[in-house]
Amino acid sequence: MSQASYIHGDITLRRGGAEFVDLLKPLWLALHEHHQSVQPGFAYFSDERSWELRRSCYRRWIQEEGSFILVAERHCRPIGYAFVEIKPGPDDTWVTGSRVAELQTLSVAPAERGNGVGTLLLDKVDDELQRLSIGDLLIGTLAANSGAQRLYERRGLRPILMYYGRFSANMETD
């Protein structure tokens, strides 16, 4: 995938593909830690195993035509990223186009949260989707992550699904 760069103040956004995956590990691990803090009470994979599994998903998802990664950098240091998978449509329930975007991950470094980096990434995601003529976007979040939910709702997204889970690893520790 060809790379493109966008400058916003002292933040550079770079768009790319598989070549970015290995840059994402520290930011994924920060998000993994955040998940554990906002949604405690579940058994979580170790950091290394979590990254191994997520990296494998990223390698698979980025192969879908149109999928992309946006990395936000300040002074050449990654401070956030958005991973967008493009899936074939239409959906079987809701009226959608022939391609549907899913924001698989939005991660912002802990020291950068609340400074508009997430909003900047989402703005550029919207720009990229418009460029690809994709109007449909899905975003998942943890049930307890009210901050992310507020961010997405301010952008006009609405909740559509609620997942319930039972994990055998949690049943063994109860």
C-alpha positions in Angstrom: 0.0 0.0 0.0 1.2 3.5 -0.8 1.8 5.7 2.2 0.4 9.1 2.6 1.2 11.7 5.3 -1.0 14.5 6.7 0.3 17.3 9.1 -1.9 18.7 11.9 0.1 21.1 14.1 2.9 19.0 15.6 1.2 15.7 14.8 1.8 13.8 11.6 -0.7 11.2 10.5 0.6 8.5 8.2 -1.6 6.1 6.3 -0.3 2.7 5.3 -0.7 -1.0 5.5 1.0 -4.1 6.6 4.3 -2.3 6.9 2.9 -0.5 10.0 1.8 -3.5 12.0 4.9 -4.0 14.0 5.0 -0.3 15.0 1.7 -0.8 16.8 2.7 -3.2 19.6 3.4 -0.6 22.4 0.1 1.2 21.6 -1.8 -2.1 21.5 -0.4 -3.0 24.9 -1.4 0.3 26.3 -4.9 -0.3 25.1 -4.8 -3.9 26.5 -3.9 -2.4 29.9 -6.7 0.1 29.6 -9.2 -2.6 28.8 -8.2 -4.4 32.0 -8.6 -1.2 34.0 -12.1 -0.3 32.7 -13.5 -3.8 32.5 -12.0 -5.7 35.4 -13.2 -9.1 36.6 -12.2 -11.1 33.5 -9.2 -13.3 32.8 -7.0 -11.5 30.3 -4.2 -12.8 28.2 -0.7 -11.8 29.1 0.7 -8.8 27.1 2.8 -10.9 24.9 0.1 -13.4 24.1 -2.4 -10.6 23.5 -0.1 -8.9 21.1 0.7 -12.2 19.3 -3.0 -12.8 18.7 -3.8 -9.2 17.8 -0.8 -9.0 15.4 -2.1 -12.1 13.7 -5.5 -10.5 13.2 -4.0 -7.4 11.9 -2.0 -9.4 9.3 -5.2 -11.0 8.2 -7.4 -8.0 8.2 -5.0 -5.7 6.3 -5.2 -8.1 3.4 -8.9 -7.0 2.7 -9.0 -4.6 -0.2 -9.1 -1.0 1.1 -8.1 -1.8 4.7 -5.7 0.7 6.2 -3.8 1.9 9.3 -3.4 5.5 10.4 -0.6 6.2 12.8 -0.4 9.5 14.6 3.2 10.6 15.5 4.6 13.5 17.4 8.3 14.1 16.8 8.5 10.8 14.9 7.2 8.9 17.9 3.9 7.0 17.5 1.2 8.3 19.9 -1.9 6.7 18.5 -3.4 4.7 15.7 -6.6 3.6 14.0 -6.9 0.2 12.3 -9.7 0.1 9.8 -10.8 -3.2 8.1 -12.9 -2.9 5.0 -15.4 -5.8 4.7 -17.6 -6.8 1.8 -21.3 -5.8 2.2 -24.1 -5.5 2.2 -25.0 -6.4 5.8 -27.8 -9.0 6.2 -29.9 -6.9 8.5 -29.2 -3.2 7.9 -29.2 -1.5 4.6 -25.5 -0.8 3.8 -23.3 -0.3 0.8 -21.2 -2.9 -1.0 -18.4 -2.3 1.4 -18.5 -1.7 5.2 -15.7 -0.3 7.3 -15.0 -1.6 10.8 -12.7 0.3 13.1 -11.0 -2.6 14.7 -8.8 -0.6 17.0 -8.4 3.0 18.1 -5.5 3.4 20.6 -4.0 6.6 22.0 -1.0 6.6 24.3 -2.0 7.2 27.9 -0.1 10.5 28.1 -1.9 11.7 25.0 -5.5 10.8 26.0 -7.8 13.8 26.2 -5.7 15.9 23.9 -7.7 15.3 20.7 -5.5 12.6 19.1 -8.4 10.2 19.0 -10.7 12.8 17.4 -7.9 13.7 14.9 -7.6 10.0 14.0 -11.3 9.5 13.6 -11.5 12.7 11.4 -8.9 11.2 9.1 -10.7 7.8 9.2 -13.8 9.6 8.0 -11.8 11.4 5.3 -10.3 8.1 4.0 -13.7 6.4 4.0 -15.2 9.2 2.0 -12.2 8.9 -0.4 -13.0 5.2 -0.7 -16.8 6.0 -1.2 -17.6 4.0 2.0 -20.4 5.5 4.1 -20.9 2.6 6.6 -18.8 2.4 9.7 -19.0 -0.1 12.6 -17.1 0.5 15.9 -17.1 -1.9 18.9 -16.1 -0.9 22.4 -16.1 -2.6 25.8 -19.4 -2.3 27.7 -17.7 -0.4 30.5 -15.7 2.0 28.3 -18.0 5.0 28.7 -15.4 7.4 27.5 -15.1 5.7 24.2 -18.9 5.4 23.9 -19.3 9.2 24.5 -16.6 9.9 21.8 -18.3 7.8 19.2 -21.8 9.1 20.1 -20.6 12.7 19.7 -19.6 11.7 16.2 -23.1 10.5 15.3 -22.7 6.8 15.9 -25.4 4.9 17.8 -25.2 1.7 19.7 -26.7 -1.2 17.7 -25.5 -4.5 19.3 -24.7 -5.7 22.8 -22.6 -8.8 23.2 -22.9 -11.1 26.2 -20.2 -13.5 27.1 -19.3 -16.4 29.3 -15.7 -17.3 29.3 -14.5 -20.6 30.8 -11.4 -19.0 32.2 -13.5 -16.8 34.4 -15.7 -19.6 35.6 -12.6 -21.5 36.8 -11.6 -18.6 39.1 -15.0 -17.9 40.6 
